Amino acid sequence: MPTQSAHTPRYLLISHVPFATGSSHAKFNIGDLWLEDLRAQASAIRRAGMRLVVAAPLMPVFDGRRSGSFNALEITPEDHGFDYHPLPSYITFKEYLKAKSKLSAALTDAIDNAEIIQSGYGGHPFALGEIAWPIAGKLHRKRIWIFDGADPFPRLQLHAAQETNPIKRSLKKIAVRHFEKFCADAVRTADLVFAHNAAVALRFKDVWNSHCHRFDRSFVTDSILLTPQQLDERRQFLTDSAQPLRLVVAGRQIAIKATDHVLRAMKLARDRGVRIELTVMGDGEDLDNFKALAAELNLNDIAHFIGTVPYGKPLFDAWAKNHVMVITNLTAEISRNVMLAMARGLPLIMYTNPGTDDLIRASAAGTLVPKGDIESLAAAFQNAANNRADLAPQAARGLTTAASNTLDATHRRRAELAATLLKSTDQ
């Protein structure tokens, strides 16, 4: 492991995921999953001879909707191996205009005191990376652009198209095109690009180069992986055809997750005699619509909405009662549940998605269904129910894939690549 000198190079991670004030000036509230990711990054960056500094918005109160996590934890950043640089918070255009001057000053200060900066597309109505990138360029810092889990443009385009005011709709579409051009330029000018979604490599293929690196998105740690004994127990559970096929959908219940497609496919499968049940976990603005559809389709006896389940053992214990994880994202966003389901021995039935298709095909850990094809989704449910013996090897292959793509291993590889930028600076 590299020894750290009196001046340890600083790796600045600029993120839109906020911290919130804690019980003292040195303590902050942060989402549990976000903290887990930061711990892994801090450890990997330290191993590579650098120190992680996180520049992120500071909010007065923790907001779980913006945390990318399930629960809040109060921490002292230094106890977890990183430093925190607060940024002004904004979520509206009006708030951005008010914070703009202080935000620019805070980013300039943080970037000026770092050797490497990492930023990406996150933030609303303007990405923090879009603001920080030119500042880092002027200060001649090494720059890493990251696509951390999604190709954001289908979602942004959908949001713009749904605007009812024609003038605002036109302006939003122009803004999306402008941001896509900005991201293309960031890919072209970056010293490194880290992409956790295969779709962005296709989107920016004209500027994709040898400095661009792809990784599978993973929140899996060694403690999450099934043990050999647990895998054996899982195999027995999956192959027990005396039970109905139990499906689970987990995450934010919003339209682009297409839980309504799952319900309609279940209706088709049940009408064909398939014994099937569904557990829906999570909340969201379209949850009531999905519940109403379940009632309309007469699925209330087999479709169970259980709300949000705390991350960790409670969530994984709830998953273990089901046979198959169903993921039907309508945009090229990589659900964290893909790799987590593999780690917990749940075969996958998924809509095709350029962000994950290669992973699913290579791992053979599940079944891909053409996006939006409810008939094919129903057929996949029927096939899984009628061929339980196929589920056990899918679970085993998924576990092997998850074990080779842990959160820690991914961050170690990224940190090793980042460290080469310091060597090029020294030469």
C-alpha positions as CSV (number, residue, x, y, z in Angstrom):
1,M,0.0,0.0,0.0
2,P,1.4,3.4,-0.9
3,T,2.6,5.5,2.1
4,Q,1.0,8.9,2.5
5,S,3.4,11.9,2.6
6,A,3.0,15.2,4.4
7,H,1.0,16.3,1.5
8,T,-1.3,13.6,0.4
9,P,-2.9,14.2,-3.0
10,R,-6.6,15.0,-2.7
11,Y,-9.2,13.3,-4.8
12,L,-12.3,15.6,-4.8
13,L,-15.6,13.9,-5.4
14,I,-18.3,16.5,-6.4
15,S,-21.7,15.0,-5.8
16,H,-25.3,16.3,-5.9
17,V,-26.3,13.8,-3.1
18,P,-26.7,16.0,0.0
19,F,-25.5,15.8,3.5
20,A,-27.6,17.4,6.3
21,T,-26.6,19.2,9.5
22,G,-26.1,17.0,12.5
23,S,-26.0,17.5,16.3
24,S,-22.7,19.5,16.2
25,H,-20.6,21.4,13.7
26,A,-18.5,18.2,13.0
27,K,-21.4,15.8,12.6
28,F,-23.6,15.3,9.6
29,N,-26.6,13.2,8.6
30,I,-26.2,11.1,5.5
31,G,-28.0,8.2,3.7
32,D,-26.9,4.7,4.7
33,L,-26.3,3.5,1.1
34,W,-24.5,6.7,0.2
35,L,-22.2,6.2,3.3
36,E,-21.5,2.6,2.3
37,D,-20.4,3.8,-1.1
38,L,-18.2,6.6,0.3
39,R,-16.5,4.2,2.8
40,A,-15.6,2.0,-0.1
41,Q,-14.3,4.9,-2.2
42,A,-12.3,6.4,0.7
43,S,-10.7,3.0,1.4
44,A,-9.7,2.4,-2.2
45,I,-8.5,6.0,-2.7
46,R,-6.4,5.7,0.5
47,R,-4.9,2.5,-0.8
48,A,-3.9,4.4,-4.0
49,G,-2.1,7.0,-1.9
50,M,-4.7,9.8,-2.0
51,R,-7.3,11.3,0.4
52,L,-11.0,11.5,-0.5
53,V,-12.7,14.9,-0.1
54,V,-16.5,15.0,-0.8
55,A,-18.0,18.3,-1.9
56,A,-21.8,18.0,-1.7
57,P,-24.8,20.2,-0.8
58,L,-25.5,20.8,2.8
59,M,-29.2,20.8,3.8
60,P,-30.7,21.8,7.1
61,V,-32.8,18.7,7.3
62,F,-32.2,15.2,5.9
63,D,-34.4,14.4,2.9
64,G,-34.6,10.7,2.1
65,R,-36.0,11.4,-1.3
66,R,-32.7,13.0,-2.4
67,S,-30.3,10.7,-0.5
68,G,-30.4,7.7,-2.8
69,S,-30.7,5.7,0.5
70,F,-33.2,4.1,2.9
71,N,-32.2,5.5,6.3
72,A,-30.3,8.4,7.8
73,L,-27.1,8.0,9.9
74,E,-25.3,10.7,11.8
75,I,-21.5,10.6,11.2
76,T,-18.3,12.4,11.6
77,P,-16.7,12.1,8.1
78,E,-13.2,11.8,9.3
79,D,-14.2,8.6,11.2
80,H,-15.0,7.1,7.9
81,G,-11.8,8.1,6.1
82,F,-12.9,11.2,4.1
83,D,-13.3,15.0,4.5
84,Y,-16.4,16.9,3.7
85,H,-16.6,20.3,1.9
86,P,-20.1,21.8,2.2
87,L,-21.8,23.3,-0.9
88,P,-24.9,25.6,-1.1
89,S,-28.0,23.5,-1.8
90,Y,-30.5,24.2,-4.6
91,I,-33.4,22.2,-6.2
92,T,-35.2,25.0,-8.1
93,F,-34.1,27.6,-10.6
94,K,-34.8,30.4,-8.2
95,E,-32.7,28.7,-5.5
96,Y,-29.9,28.2,-8.0
97,L,-29.8,31.9,-8.9
98,K,-29.7,32.8,-5.3
99,A,-26.9,30.3,-4.5
100,K,-24.9,30.7,-7.8
101,S,-22.3,33.1,-6.5
102,K,-21.6,31.2,-3.3
103,L,-21.7,27.9,-5.1
104,S,-19.1,29.0,-7.6
105,A,-16.8,30.3,-4.8
106,A,-17.2,27.1,-2.8
107,L,-16.5,24.9,-5.8
108,T,-13.5,27.0,-6.8
109,D,-12.1,26.7,-3.2
110,A,-12.6,22.9,-3.1
111,I,-11.1,22.3,-6.6
112,D,-8.2,24.6,-6.0
113,N,-7.2,22.4,-3.1
114,A,-7.4,19.1,-4.9
115,E,-5.2,17.4,-7.5
116,I,-8.0,15.3,-9.1
117,I,-11.7,16.1,-9.4
118,Q,-14.6,13.8,-10.2
119,S,-18.0,15.1,-11.3
120,G,-21.0,13.9,-13.2
121,Y,-24.5,14.6,-14.5
122,G,-26.4,14.8,-11.1
123,G,-28.2,17.8,-9.9
124,H,-31.3,19.8,-10.7
125,P,-32.0,22.2,-12.5
126,F,-28.3,22.3,-13.4
127,A,-25.8,19.5,-12.9
128,L,-23.1,20.3,-10.4
129,G,-20.7,18.8,-12.8
130,E,-21.7,21.3,-15.5
131,I,-20.8,24.1,-13.1
132,A,-17.6,22.5,-11.7
133,W,-16.1,21.2,-15.0
134,P,-15.0,24.5,-16.5
135,I,-13.7,25.7,-13.1
136,A,-11.5,22.6,-12.9
137,G,-10.3,23.1,-16.5
138,K,-9.3,26.7,-15.8
139,L,-7.4,25.5,-12.7
140,H,-5.7,22.8,-14.8
141,R,-6.8,20.0,-12.5
142,K,-7.1,16.4,-13.6
143,R,-10.7,15.7,-14.4
144,I,-12.8,12.5,-14.2
145,W,-16.3,12.5,-15.6
146,I,-18.7,9.8,-14.3
147,F,-21.9,8.3,-15.4
148,D,-22.7,6.5,-12.1
149,G,-25.8,4.5,-12.9
150,A,-27.9,5.8,-15.7
151,D,-28.0,7.2,-19.2
152,P,-29.9,10.3,-17.9
153,F,-31.1,11.5,-21.3
154,P,-34.2,9.3,-21.9
155,R,-35.5,10.4,-18.5
156,L,-34.7,14.1,-19.1
157,Q,-36.3,13.9,-22.6
158,L,-39.4,12.3,-21.1
159,H,-39.6,15.0,-18.4
160,A,-39.4,17.7,-21.0
161,A,-42.0,16.1,-23.2
162,Q,-44.4,15.9,-20.3
163,E,-44.3,19.7,-19.7
164,T,-47.8,21.0,-20.6
165,N,-46.8,24.6,-21.1
166,P,-45.6,24.7,-24.8
167,I,-43.0,27.5,-24.2
168,K,-41.5,25.7,-21.1
169,R,-41.6,22.4,-23.0
170,S,-39.6,23.9,-25.8
171,L,-37.1,25.5,-23.4
172,K,-36.7,22.2,-21.5
173,K,-36.0,20.3,-24.8
174,I,-33.4,22.9,-25.7
175,A,-31.8,22.5,-22.3
176,V,-31.6,18.7,-22.6
177,R,-29.9,19.0,-26.0
178,H,-27.5,21.6,-24.6
179,F,-26.6,19.3,-21.7
180,E,-26.1,16.3,-24.0
181,K,-23.6,18.4,-26.0
182,F,-21.9,19.4,-22.8
183,C,-21.6,15.8,-21.6
184,A,-20.2,14.8,-25.0
185,D,-17.5,17.5,-24.6
186,A,-16.8,16.4,-21.1
187,V,-16.2,12.8,-22.3
188,R,-13.9,14.2,-25.0
189,T,-11.9,16.4,-22.7
190,A,-11.8,14.3,-19.6
191,D,-8.6,12.7,-18.4
192,L,-10.7,9.7,-17.5
193,V,-14.3,8.7,-17.9
194,F,-16.0,6.1,-15.5
195,A,-19.3,4.7,-16.8
196,H,-21.5,2.4,-14.9
197,N,-24.0,2.1,-17.8
198,A,-23.3,0.6,-21.2
199,A,-25.9,2.8,-22.8
200,V,-23.8,6.0,-22.4
201,A,-20.9,4.3,-24.3
202,L,-23.3,3.9,-27.3
203,R,-24.7,7.4,-26.9
204,F,-21.3,9.0,-27.0
205,K,-19.6,6.6,-29.3
206,D,-18.2,9.4,-31.5
207,V,-16.1,10.7,-28.6
208,W,-15.6,7.5,-26.6
209,N,-11.9,6.8,-26.4
210,S,-9.1,4.9,-24.6
211,H,-9.6,7.0,-21.5
212,C,-13.1,5.8,-21.0
213,H,-13.8,2.8,-18.8
214,R,-16.9,0.8,-18.1
215,F,-17.9,-0.9,-14.9
216,D,-20.9,-2.8,-13.7
217,R,-22.9,-0.9,-11.1
218,S,-22.7,-2.7,-7.8
219,F,-23.7,-2.0,-4.2
220,V,-22.6,-5.5,-3.2
221,T,-20.2,-6.0,-0.3
222,D,-18.8,-9.3,0.9
223,S,-21.2,-9.4,3.8
224,I,-24.2,-9.3,1.4
225,L,-23.1,-12.3,-0.6
226,L,-24.8,-15.6,0.2
227,T,-22.6,-18.2,1.9
228,P,-22.3,-21.7,0.3
229,Q,-24.8,-23.0,2.9
230,Q,-27.2,-20.3,2.2
231,L,-27.0,-21.0,-1.6
232,D,-27.8,-24.6,-1.0
233,E,-30.9,-23.6,1.0
234,R,-31.8,-21.2,-1.7
235,R,-31.5,-23.9,-4.4
236,Q,-34.0,-26.1,-2.4
237,F,-36.4,-23.2,-2.1
238,L,-36.3,-22.3,-5.8
239,T,-36.9,-25.8,-7.0
240,D,-39.9,-26.5,-4.7
241,S,-42.8,-26.5,-7.2
242,A,-45.4,-27.1,-4.5
243,Q,-45.4,-23.3,-3.9
244,P,-46.7,-20.6,-6.3
245,L,-44.0,-18.7,-8.1
246,R,-43.4,-15.6,-5.9
247,L,-42.2,-12.5,-7.7
248,V,-40.8,-9.4,-6.0
249,V,-40.6,-5.8,-7.4
250,A,-38.6,-3.4,-5.2
251,G,-37.9,0.3,-5.5
252,R,-39.6,3.7,-6.1
253,Q,-43.1,3.1,-7.4
254,I,-43.2,5.5,-10.3
255,A,-44.4,5.2,-13.9
256,I,-41.0,4.6,-15.5
257,K,-40.5,1.5,-13.3
258,A,-43.6,-0.1,-15.0
259,T,-45.1,-2.0,-12.1
260,D,-48.3,-1.7,-14.0
261,H,-46.8,-3.9,-16.8
262,V,-45.9,-6.5,-14.1
263,L,-49.5,-6.5,-12.9
264,R,-51.0,-6.9,-16.3
265,A,-48.6,-9.7,-17.1
266,M,-49.5,-11.4,-13.9
267,K,-53.2,-11.2,-14.9
268,L,-52.4,-12.9,-18.2
269,A,-50.3,-15.6,-16.5
270,R,-52.9,-16.4,-13.9
271,D,-55.6,-16.6,-16.6
272,R,-53.5,-19.3,-18.2
273,G,-53.4,-21.3,-14.9
274,V,-50.1,-20.2,-13.6
275,R,-49.9,-20.1,-9.7
276,I,-48.2,-16.8,-9.1
277,E,-47.9,-14.1,-6.4
278,L,-46.3,-10.7,-6.3
279,T,-44.8,-8.6,-3.5
280,V,-44.3,-4.9,-4.3
281,M,-41.9,-3.0,-2.0
282,G,-41.4,0.7,-1.9
283,D,-43.3,4.0,-2.1
284,G,-43.7,6.6,-4.8
285,E,-46.1,9.0,-6.5
286,D,-47.6,6.3,-8.7
287,L,-48.1,3.7,-5.9
288,D,-51.8,4.5,-5.6
289,N,-52.3,4.0,-9.3
290,F,-50.7,0.6,-9.2
291,K,-52.8,-0.4,-6.2
292,A,-55.9,0.7,-8.1
293,L,-54.9,-1.3,-11.1
294,A,-54.3,-4.4,-9.0
295,A,-57.9,-4.0,-7.7
296,E,-59.3,-3.4,-11.2
297,L,-57.5,-6.6,-12.5
298,N,-58.9,-8.6,-9.4
299,L,-55.3,-9.3,-8.2
300,N,-55.7,-8.2,-4.6
301,D,-55.5,-11.8,-3.4
302,I,-52.1,-12.3,-5.0
303,A,-50.5,-8.8,-5.3
304,H,-49.3,-7.5,-2.0
305,F,-48.0,-3.9,-1.5
306,I,-45.9,-3.8,1.7
307,G,-44.4,-0.3,1.5
308,T,-40.8,0.5,2.2
309,V,-38.6,-2.1,4.0
310,P,-35.4,-0.9,5.7
311,Y,-32.2,-1.7,3.8
312,G,-30.0,-4.5,5.1
313,K,-31.1,-7.6,6.8
314,P,-34.9,-6.7,6.9
315,L,-34.9,-6.1,3.2
316,F,-32.9,-9.2,2.3
317,D,-35.0,-11.4,4.6
318,A,-38.1,-10.1,2.8
319,W,-36.6,-10.8,-0.6
320,A,-35.7,-14.3,0.5
321,K,-39.4,-15.2,0.7
322,N,-39.6,-14.7,-3.1
323,H,-38.3,-16.7,-6.0
324,V,-37.6,-14.1,-8.7
325,M,-36.8,-10.4,-8.9
326,V,-38.6,-8.5,-11.6
327,I,-37.1,-5.3,-13.0
328,T,-39.1,-3.5,-15.7
329,N,-37.4,-0.1,-16.1
330,L,-38.5,1.8,-19.1
331,T,-35.4,4.0,-19.3
332,A,-31.7,3.0,-19.5
333,E,-31.2,3.3,-15.8
334,I,-29.4,0.5,-14.0
335,S,-31.3,-0.5,-10.9
336,R,-29.1,-1.3,-7.8
337,N,-31.3,-4.3,-7.4
338,V,-29.7,-6.1,-10.4
339,M,-26.5,-6.9,-8.7
340,L,-28.0,-7.1,-5.2
341,A,-30.5,-9.7,-6.4
342,M,-27.7,-11.7,-7.9
343,A,-25.8,-11.5,-4.6
344,R,-28.9,-12.8,-2.7
345,G,-29.7,-15.7,-5.1
346,L,-32.7,-14.3,-6.9
347,P,-32.9,-15.0,-10.6
348,L,-34.0,-12.0,-12.7
349,I,-36.8,-11.4,-15.2
350,M,-36.0,-8.0,-16.8
351,Y,-37.0,-5.8,-19.6
352,T,-34.2,-5.3,-22.1
353,N,-32.1,-2.3,-21.2
354,P,-28.9,-1.2,-23.0
355,G,-27.4,-0.5,-19.5
356,T,-27.7,-4.1,-18.4
357,D,-28.3,-6.4,-21.3
358,D,-24.7,-7.4,-21.8
359,L,-24.4,-8.2,-18.0
360,I,-27.5,-10.4,-18.0
361,R,-26.5,-12.2,-21.1
362,A,-23.0,-12.8,-20.0
363,S,-24.0,-14.0,-16.5
364,A,-27.0,-16.1,-17.6
365,A,-28.5,-15.1,-14.3
366,G,-32.0,-14.4,-15.6
367,T,-34.3,-13.8,-18.5
368,L,-34.5,-10.7,-20.8
369,V,-37.9,-9.7,-22.1
370,P,-38.4,-7.1,-24.9
371,K,-39.1,-3.7,-23.2
372,G,-42.8,-3.0,-23.0
373,D,-43.9,-6.4,-24.3
374,I,-46.4,-7.5,-21.6
375,E,-47.3,-10.7,-23.5
376,S,-43.7,-11.8,-23.4
377,L,-43.4,-10.8,-19.8
378,A,-46.3,-13.0,-18.9
379,A,-44.7,-15.9,-20.9
380,A,-41.5,-15.4,-18.9
381,F,-43.5,-15.7,-15.7
382,Q,-45.2,-18.9,-17.0
383,N,-41.8,-20.4,-18.0
384,A,-40.3,-19.7,-14.6
385,A,-43.2,-21.2,-12.8
386,N,-43.2,-24.3,-15.0
387,N,-39.5,-24.8,-15.0
388,R,-38.3,-24.4,-11.4
389,A,-35.2,-26.5,-12.0
390,D,-33.9,-23.7,-14.2
391,L,-34.0,-21.1,-11.4
392,A,-31.3,-22.8,-9.2
393,P,-28.4,-22.6,-11.7
394,Q,-29.5,-19.0,-12.6
395,A,-29.2,-18.1,-8.9
396,A,-25.7,-19.7,-8.6
397,R,-24.4,-18.0,-11.8
398,G,-25.8,-14.7,-10.5
399,L,-24.0,-15.1,-7.2
400,T,-20.7,-15.8,-9.0
401,T,-21.1,-12.6,-11.0
402,A,-21.9,-10.5,-8.0
403,A,-18.9,-11.9,-6.1
404,S,-16.6,-10.8,-8.9
405,N,-18.2,-7.3,-9.1
406,T,-18.3,-6.0,-5.5
407,L,-18.4,-2.4,-4.5
408,D,-14.9,-2.6,-3.1
409,A,-13.4,-4.2,-6.1
410,T,-14.9,-1.6,-8.4
411,H,-13.7,1.3,-6.4
412,R,-10.2,-0.2,-6.2
413,R,-10.0,-0.4,-9.9
414,R,-11.2,3.1,-10.3
415,A,-8.7,4.4,-7.8
416,E,-5.9,2.6,-9.5
417,L,-6.8,4.3,-12.8
418,A,-7.1,7.7,-11.1
419,A,-3.6,7.3,-9.5
420,T,-2.1,7.1,-12.9
421,L,-3.1,10.7,-13.5
422,L,-0.8,11.8,-10.7
423,K,2.1,9.9,-12.3
424,S,1.5,11.7,-15.6
425,T,1.5,15.0,-13.6
426,D,4.9,14.2,-12.0
427,Q,6.5,13.4,-15.3
